[in-house]
């Protein structure tokens, strides 16, 4: 996985069709789906997606509100995503571009159109994902490969970082700090746990259990059900 994307669409059928198209592009991971622009901004601030697919409302008032919200977001977002508008007609194309959208596509979206769109996105946004982090504990510095981290566990105001090989690295930072700084493939599933989704081997919904590498079992809470759903979508490809 190299890129993360968010969908803004209040139609479940449209969302399902879009996700099915993205199944053909395994380098992309969906970090969520929201139904309105204001919820989307909150989610963008939280998960920092690189790409945002936006369904343009048919009604002019709703479309105008959407464009205003997106345009205003450029003033305070730290990381500006690549916005793509999907619409049933070309009427709002100019408004979308003026509001900061990078692309505008007439729906329904087809596989070859999505491929071309993603090609343009990748040309403008080459992946720049960290491969390791430096963890400081007093005067001790650990340089840890992100791919080797299985999960992180809160320990009061510190964090235990559990490695794939069973070792533990202690960090004098809160879990909240790591939630906001780690790449998108680290997702919080519980108030005490963040998992590297590349190490998730099983999710048992009825028991609220998340299995890592077939041996470690962590609980997840309904508060983070959206993140669990995102993991299931990726694993289910």
LODOTOR-452509 format. One line per field, with one value per residue: y, z negated, x of N, C-alpha, C in turn. Coordinates in steps of 0.1 Angstrom, whole numbers, always signed. Atoms other than C-alpha are relative to their C-alpha. Layout:
LODOTOR-452509
nY Y / ...
nZ Z / ...
nX X / ...
caY Y / ...
caZ Z / ...
caX X / ...
cY Y / ...
cZ Z / ...
cX X / ...
This chain:
LODOTOR-452509
nY -12 / -12 / -12 / +1 / -8 / -1 / -2 / -8 / +5 / +4 / +11 / +13 / +8 / -7 / +3 / +14 / +1 / -6 / +8 / +11 / -4 / -1 / +13 / +3 / -8 / +4 / -10 / -10 / +4 / -9 / -3 / -3 / -6 / -9 / -3 / -14 / -6 / -4 / +12 / +3 / -9 / +6 / +12 / -4 / -4 / +11 / +10 / -5 / +8 / -7 / -1 / -1 / +1 / -8 / +0 / -14 / +1 / -5 / -12 / -11 / -5 / +10 / +0 / -12 / +2 / +9 / -7 / -10 / +7 / +5 / -12 / -5 / +10 / -2 / -10 / +5 / +14 / +2 / +8 / -1 / +12 / -2 / +1 / +4 / -1 / +8 / -6 / +5 / -9 / -8 / -14 / -5 / +2 / -12 / -3 / +10 / -4 / -13 / +3 / +8 / +14 / +2 / +7 / +0 / +11 / +2 / +13 / +10 / +2 / +13 / +4 / -7 / -14 / +0 / +2 / -12 / -10 / +3 / -2 / -14 / -3 / +5 / -8 / -13 / +3 / +12 / +4 / -5 / +6 / +4 / +14 / +2 / -11 / -1 / -1 / -5 / +4 / -7 / -3 / +11 / -2 / +12 / -2 / +11 / +1 / +0 / +12 / +10 / -3 / +7 / -8 / -9 / +2 / -11 / +3 / -13 / -11 / +6 / +10 / +12 / +4 / +14 / +3 / +13 / +11 / +2 / -10 / -12 / -13 / -10 / -14 / -10 / -7 / +7 / +6 / -11 / -5 / +10 / +0 / -11 / -1 / +13 / +1 / +4 / +15 / +2 / -4 / +2 / +9 / +0 / -11 / +4 / +7 / -3 / +12 / -1 / +9 / +10 / +11 / +5 / +13 / +5 / -8 / +7 / -11 / +3 / +0 / -12 / +3 / -2 / +9 / -4 / +10 / +13 / +4 / -10 / -3 / -13 / -4 / -13 / -5 / -5 / -13 / +1 / +10 / -5 / +5 / +14 / +2 / -3 / +12 / +12 / -3 / +3 / +14 / +8 / -2
nZ +0 / -1 / +1 / +8 / -6 / +8 / -8 / +4 / -8 / +9 / -6 / +3 / -12 / -7 / +8 / -3 / -14 / +0 / +7 / -8 / -10 / +6 / +3 / -10 / +2 / +14 / +7 / +6 / +12 / +4 / +14 / +5 / -8 / +7 / -8 / -2 / -1 / +13 / +6 / -8 / +5 / +13 / -3 / -7 / +10 / +8 / -7 / -10 / -12 / -12 / -11 / +5 / -10 / +4 / -8 / +0 / +1 / -11 / +3 / -1 / +13 / +7 / -7 / +4 / +14 / -1 / -6 / +10 / +11 / -5 / -2 / +13 / +7 / -4 / +9 / +13 / +0 / +0 / -12 / -9 / -9 / -14 / -1 / -13 / +0 / -9 / -2 / -11 / -11 / +1 / +4 / +11 / -2 / +3 / +15 / +7 / -2 / +7 / +15 / +3 / -5 / -10 / -11 / -1 / -8 / -1 / +3 / +9 / -1 / -5 / +4 / -7 / +4 / +13 / -2 / -6 / +11 / +10 / -6 / +2 / +14 / +4 / -6 / +8 / +14 / +2 / +14 / +9 / +13 / +9 / +2 / +14 / +10 / +11 / +12 / +10 / +14 / +7 / -10 / -9 / -12 / -7 / -13 / -1 / -13 / +2 / -4 / +10 / +12 / -1 / +6 / +11 / +12 / +10 / +14 / +6 / -9 / -9 / -10 / -3 / -15 / -1 / -13 / -6 / +6 / +14 / +9 / +3 / +1 / +8 / -5 / +9 / -7 / +2 / -11 / -8 / -8 / -11 / -9 / -9 / -7 / -8 / -13 / +0 / +2 / +14 / +4 / +14 / +1 / +14 / +7 / +4 / -10 / -14 / -7 / -14 / -7 / -7 / +9 / +4 / -6 / +2 / +9 / +4 / +3 / +11 / +13 / +1 / +1 / -12 / +1 / -7 / -3 / +4 / +13 / +10 / +0 / +6 / -1 / -6 / +6 / -9 / -3 / -12 / -9 / -14 / -3 / -2 / -13 / -10 / +0 / -6 / -14 / -7 / +1 / -8 / -14
nX +8 / -7 / +9 / +12 / +10 / +13 / +11 / +11 / +11 / +10 / +7 / -7 / -2 / -11 / -12 / -4 / -6 / -13 / -9 / -2 / -9 / -14 / -5 / -9 / -12 / -4 / -8 / +9 / +7 / +10 / +0 / +13 / +10 / +9 / +11 / +1 / -13 / -5 / -5 / -12 / -11 / -5 / -7 / -13 / -9 / -3 / -7 / -8 / +0 / -7 / +9 / +14 / +10 / +12 / +12 / +6 / +14 / +7 / +6 / -9 / -4 / -9 / -13 / -6 / -5 / -12 / -11 / -5 / -7 / -13 / -8 / -5 / -9 / -13 / -6 / -4 / -5 / -14 / -3 / +11 / +1 / +3 / +15 / +5 / +15 / +8 / +13 / +9 / +0 / -12 / +4 / -7 / -14 / -8 / +0 / -9 / -14 / -2 / +0 / -12 / +0 / -10 / +5 / +15 / +4 / +14 / +4 / -7 / -14 / -4 / -14 / -11 / -1 / -6 / -14 / -6 / +1 / -10 / -13 / -3 / -2 / -13 / -10 / -1 / -3 / -8 / +1 / -11 / +4 / -12 / -2 / -4 / +1 / -9 / +7 / -10 / +3 / -12 / -11 / -1 / +7 / +3 / +5 / +8 / +6 / +15 / +5 / -2 / +8 / +13 / +10 / -4 / +9 / -1 / -4 / +1 / -4 / -10 / +6 / -8 / +0 / -2 / -6 / +4 / -9 / +3 / -6 / +8 / -7 / +8 / +0 / +5 / +10 / +13 / +5 / +6 / -11 / -3 / +12 / +0 / -12 / -3 / +7 / +15 / +2 / +1 / +14 / +4 / +11 / +4 / -7 / -14 / -7 / -1 / -6 / -5 / +10 / -7 / -2 / +13 / +3 / +14 / +8 / +12 / +9 / +9 / -8 / -7 / -14 / -9 / -11 / -12 / -10 / +6 / -3 / +4 / +14 / +3 / +14 / +3 / +12 / +9 / -4 / -9 / +6 / -3 / -13 / +1 / +6 / -10 / -9 / +7 / +1 / -13 / -4 / +10 / -3
caY +0 / +34 / +57 / +63 / +76 / +88 / +88 / +115 / +100 / +96 / +68 / +33 / +18 / +44 / +38 / +0 / +5 / +28 / +5 / -24 / -5 / +3 / -34 / -34 / -11 / -28 / +1 / +21 / +18 / +33 / +50 / +57 / +69 / +99 / +112 / +150 / +175 / +187 / +152 / +147 / +177 / +162 / +129 / +145 / +162 / +130 / +105 / +127 / +109 / +116 / +113 / +123 / +111 / +135 / +129 / +163 / +168 / +173 / +202 / +236 / +247 / +215 / +217 / +253 / +244 / +216 / +237 / +264 / +239 / +224 / +258 / +270 / +238 / +248 / +276 / +254 / +218 / +208 / +182 / +191 / +160 / +156 / +162 / +144 / +153 / +128 / +142 / +132 / +162 / +187 / +218 / +221 / +215 / +251 / +256 / +224 / +235 / +270 / +254 / +234 / +201 / +186 / +165 / +162 / +131 / +125 / +94 / +65 / +59 / +32 / +12 / +28 / +63 / +55 / +42 / +73 / +95 / +76 / +78 / +116 / +117 / +96 / +117 / +148 / +130 / +105 / +84 / +98 / +73 / +69 / +35 / +39 / +60 / +71 / +64 / +82 / +68 / +90 / +91 / +59 / +61 / +32 / +32 / +10 / -2 / +5 / -27 / -46 / -30 / -53 / -30 / -2 / -4 / +26 / +25 / +56 / +85 / +62 / +37 / +1 / -7 / -44 / -57 / -87 / -106 / -103 / -75 / -44 / -8 / +18 / +53 / +84 / +95 / +89 / +67 / +98 / +111 / +80 / +80 / +113 / +107 / +71 / +63 / +55 / +17 / +21 / +22 / +27 / -1 / +5 / +32 / +12 / -2 / +8 / -20 / -22 / -36 / -55 / -78 / -84 / -121 / -124 / -103 / -119 / -94 / -112 / -115 / -81 / -96 / -87 / -113 / -104 / -128 / -157 / -156 / -122 / -114 / -78 / -64 / -37 / -14 / -1 / +34 / +24 / +2 / +24 / +14 / -22 / -20 / -4 / -33 / -59 / -42 / -44 / -79 / -91 / -80
caZ +0 / +10 / +10 / -12 / +0 / -16 / +0 / -4 / +7 / -10 / +14 / +2 / +37 / +52 / +24 / +30 / +67 / +61 / +36 / +60 / +87 / +63 / +56 / +89 / +75 / +44 / +37 / +25 / -10 / -19 / -52 / -54 / -39 / -51 / -40 / -41 / -36 / -72 / -85 / -57 / -69 / -104 / -90 / -67 / -97 / -116 / -90 / -65 / -33 / -1 / +22 / +16 / +39 / +37 / +50 / +61 / +50 / +77 / +60 / +66 / +30 / +17 / +43 / +34 / -3 / +6 / +27 / +0 / -27 / -5 / +5 / -31 / -42 / -22 / -47 / -77 / -66 / -72 / -44 / -14 / +3 / +40 / +45 / +73 / +80 / +94 / +109 / +131 / +153 / +162 / +148 / +117 / +133 / +132 / +96 / +86 / +101 / +87 / +52 / +54 / +70 / +91 / +113 / +123 / +137 / +151 / +135 / +136 / +130 / +151 / +145 / +173 / +162 / +126 / +139 / +159 / +129 / +105 / +130 / +130 / +93 / +89 / +113 / +92 / +59 / +59 / +27 / -2 / -30 / -59 / -63 / -99 / -130 / -157 / -192 / -221 / -257 / -280 / -261 / -242 / -206 / -188 / -150 / -142 / -108 / -105 / -87 / -117 / -142 / -149 / -173 / -199 / -234 / -257 / -291 / -309 / -293 / -275 / -247 / -243 / -207 / -201 / -173 / -150 / -166 / -201 / -214 / -230 / -226 / -251 / -240 / -261 / -239 / -242 / -220 / -207 / -195 / -174 / -161 / -145 / -132 / -119 / -83 / -73 / -76 / -114 / -127 / -162 / -172 / -209 / -234 / -242 / -209 / -174 / -149 / -118 / -94 / -75 / -105 / -110 / -103 / -115 / -129 / -149 / -149 / -174 / -200 / -192 / -187 / -163 / -157 / -147 / -129 / -140 / -176 / -193 / -202 / -209 / -217 / -196 / -206 / -188 / -190 / -163 / -143 / -111 / -113 / -117 / -87 / -67 / -77 / -67 / -33 / -26 / -39 / -19 / +15
caX +0 / +13 / -17 / -47 / -81 / -114 / -148 / -174 / -207 / -241 / -252 / -243 / -246 / -222 / -197 / -198 / -192 / -163 / -147 / -151 / -133 / -104 / -101 / -82 / -56 / -40 / -17 / -47 / -63 / -96 / -95 / -132 / -164 / -184 / -217 / -212 / -184 / -182 / -178 / -152 / -131 / -130 / -119 / -93 / -78 / -78 / -65 / -48 / -58 / -37 / -67 / -104 / -132 / -162 / -197 / -210 / -246 / -272 / -289 / -272 / -274 / -259 / -231 / -224 / -221 / -197 / -175 / -173 / -164 / -136 / -123 / -121 / -103 / -73 / -67 / -62 / -54 / -18 / -18 / -39 / -53 / -59 / -97 / -115 / -152 / -177 / -209 / -238 / -233 / -206 / -225 / -203 / -169 / -157 / -169 / -151 / -118 / -121 / -127 / -95 / -105 / -78 / -100 / -137 / -153 / -188 / -203 / -207 / -171 / -155 / -123 / -103 / -113 / -103 / -70 / -62 / -73 / -50 / -21 / -24 / -27 / +5 / +24 / +17 / +21 / +49 / +48 / +69 / +62 / +86 / +101 / +113 / +110 / +133 / +121 / +138 / +138 / +160 / +193 / +186 / +176 / +159 / +156 / +127 / +115 / +77 / +71 / +84 / +60 / +30 / +11 / +14 / -1 / -8 / +9 / -3 / +15 / +40 / +36 / +49 / +58 / +55 / +77 / +70 / +100 / +84 / +106 / +92 / +104 / +93 / +85 / +80 / +51 / +14 / -6 / -24 / +9 / +16 / -20 / -14 / +21 / +23 / +14 / -22 / -17 / -15 / -51 / -64 / -88 / -92 / -83 / -52 / -42 / -30 / -23 / -2 / -29 / -2 / +1 / -37 / -45 / -81 / -109 / -137 / -166 / -189 / -161 / -146 / -111 / -83 / -57 / -21 / +2 / -21 / -9 / -15 / -51 / -62 / -96 / -113 / -141 / -171 / -157 / -132 / -156 / -150 / -113 / -122 / -144 / -115 / -92 / -118 / -122 / -85 / -80 / -111 / -96
cY +12 / +12 / -3 / +9 / +0 / +3 / +8 / -3 / -5 / -12 / -13 / -8 / +6 / -3 / -14 / -1 / +6 / -9 / -13 / +3 / +2 / -13 / -4 / +7 / -2 / +10 / +11 / -6 / +10 / +2 / +5 / +5 / +8 / +5 / +15 / +7 / +4 / -11 / -4 / +8 / -6 / -12 / +2 / +4 / -11 / -10 / +4 / -8 / +8 / +3 / +0 / -1 / +6 / -2 / +13 / -1 / +6 / +14 / +11 / +5 / -9 / +0 / +12 / -1 / -9 / +7 / +11 / -7 / -5 / +11 / +6 / -9 / +2 / +10 / -5 / -15 / +0 / -7 / +1 / -12 / +4 / -3 / -4 / +0 / -10 / +6 / -6 / +8 / +10 / +14 / +6 / -1 / +12 / +3 / -9 / +4 / +12 / -2 / -8 / -14 / -1 / -8 / -1 / -10 / -2 / -15 / -6 / -1 / -14 / -3 / +8 / +15 / +1 / -2 / +12 / +11 / -3 / +2 / +15 / +4 / -5 / +8 / +13 / -3 / -13 / -4 / +4 / -5 / -4 / -15 / -4 / +12 / -1 / +2 / +3 / -5 / +4 / +3 / -12 / +2 / -13 / +4 / -12 / +0 / -1 / -13 / -11 / +2 / -7 / +9 / +9 / -1 / +12 / -5 / +13 / +11 / -4 / -10 / -12 / -3 / -14 / -4 / -14 / -11 / -2 / +10 / +12 / +12 / +10 / +14 / +10 / +10 / -7 / -7 / +10 / +6 / -9 / -1 / +10 / +1 / -12 / +0 / -6 / -15 / -4 / +6 / -3 / -9 / +0 / +12 / -3 / -5 / +7 / -12 / +4 / -10 / -11 / -13 / -6 / -13 / -4 / +11 / -7 / +11 / -3 / +0 / +13 / -2 / +2 / -9 / +5 / -11 / -14 / -4 / +11 / +4 / +13 / +3 / +12 / +5 / +7 / +15 / +1 / -10 / +4 / -5 / -15 / -3 / +3 / -11 / -12 / +2 / -3 / -14 / -9 / +1 / -14
cZ +0 / -2 / -8 / +7 / -9 / +11 / -6 / +9 / -9 / +6 / -1 / +13 / +8 / -7 / +3 / +13 / +1 / -7 / +9 / +12 / -6 / -4 / +11 / -1 / -15 / -7 / -7 / -12 / -4 / -15 / -6 / +10 / -9 / +9 / +4 / -1 / -13 / -7 / +7 / -5 / -13 / +2 / +7 / -10 / -8 / +7 / +11 / +13 / +11 / +11 / -6 / +12 / -5 / +9 / -1 / -1 / +12 / -2 / -1 / -14 / -8 / +6 / -4 / -14 / +0 / +4 / -10 / -11 / +5 / +2 / -13 / -7 / +4 / -9 / -13 / +0 / +2 / +13 / +9 / +9 / +14 / +1 / +14 / -2 / +10 / +1 / +11 / +12 / -1 / -5 / -10 / +2 / -3 / -15 / -7 / +1 / -7 / -16 / -4 / +4 / +11 / +12 / -2 / +10 / +1 / -3 / +10 / +3 / +5 / -3 / +8 / -4 / -14 / +2 / +5 / -11 / -10 / +6 / -1 / -14 / -4 / +6 / -8 / -15 / -2 / -15 / -8 / -14 / -8 / -1 / -14 / -8 / -10 / -13 / -11 / -14 / -8 / +11 / +10 / +12 / +8 / +14 / +5 / +14 / -2 / +4 / -11 / -13 / +2 / -6 / -11 / -11 / -9 / -13 / -7 / +10 / +9 / +9 / +1 / +14 / +1 / +14 / +5 / -6 / -15 / -9 / -2 / -1 / -7 / +5 / -10 / +8 / -2 / +12 / +10 / +9 / +12 / +9 / +11 / +9 / +8 / +13 / -1 / -3 / -15 / -4 / -15 / -1 / -14 / -7 / -4 / +11 / +14 / +7 / +13 / +8 / +8 / -8 / -5 / +8 / -1 / -8 / -3 / -5 / -13 / -13 / -1 / -2 / +13 / -2 / +9 / +2 / -6 / -15 / -11 / +2 / -8 / +1 / +9 / -5 / +11 / +4 / +13 / +10 / +15 / +4 / +2 / +13 / +12 / +1 / +7 / +16 / +7 / -1 / +10 / +15 / +6
cX +9 / -8 / -13 / -11 / -13 / -11 / -11 / -12 / -11 / -9 / +8 / +4 / +12 / +13 / +5 / +6 / +14 / +10 / +3 / +10 / +15 / +6 / +11 / +13 / +5 / +9 / -8 / -8 / -10 / +0 / -13 / -9 / -9 / -11 / -1 / +14 / +5 / +6 / +13 / +12 / +5 / +8 / +13 / +10 / +5 / +9 / +10 / +1 / +7 / -10 / -15 / -9 / -13 / -11 / -6 / -15 / -7 / -6 / +11 / +4 / +9 / +14 / +8 / +6 / +12 / +12 / +6 / +7 / +14 / +9 / +6 / +10 / +14 / +7 / +5 / +5 / +15 / +4 / -12 / -1 / -3 / -15 / -4 / -16 / -6 / -14 / -7 / +0 / +11 / -3 / +10 / +15 / +9 / +0 / +9 / +14 / +4 / +1 / +12 / +0 / +11 / -5 / -16 / -4 / -15 / -2 / -10 / +15 / +4 / +15 / +11 / +1 / +7 / +15 / +7 / +0 / +11 / +14 / +4 / +3 / +14 / +11 / +3 / +4 / +7 / +0 / +12 / -3 / +12 / +1 / +4 / -2 / +11 / -8 / +10 / -6 / +12 / +10 / +2 / -9 / -2 / -4 / -7 / -7 / -15 / -6 / +1 / -9 / -14 / -11 / +6 / -11 / +3 / +4 / +1 / +4 / +12 / -6 / +10 / -2 / +4 / +5 / -4 / +8 / -3 / +6 / -9 / +9 / -8 / +2 / -6 / -10 / -13 / -5 / -7 / +10 / +3 / -12 / +0 / +12 / +4 / -7 / -14 / -3 / +1 / -14 / -3 / -13 / -6 / +7 / +14 / +8 / +0 / +7 / +5 / -9 / +7 / +2 / -14 / -3 / -14 / -7 / -13 / -10 / -8 / +7 / +8 / +15 / +7 / +12 / +12 / +9 / -4 / +3 / -4 / -14 / -2 / -15 / -2 / -13 / -8 / +3 / +8 / -5 / +3 / +14 / +0 / -6 / +10 / +10 / -6 / -1 / +13 / +4 / -9 / +2 / +5
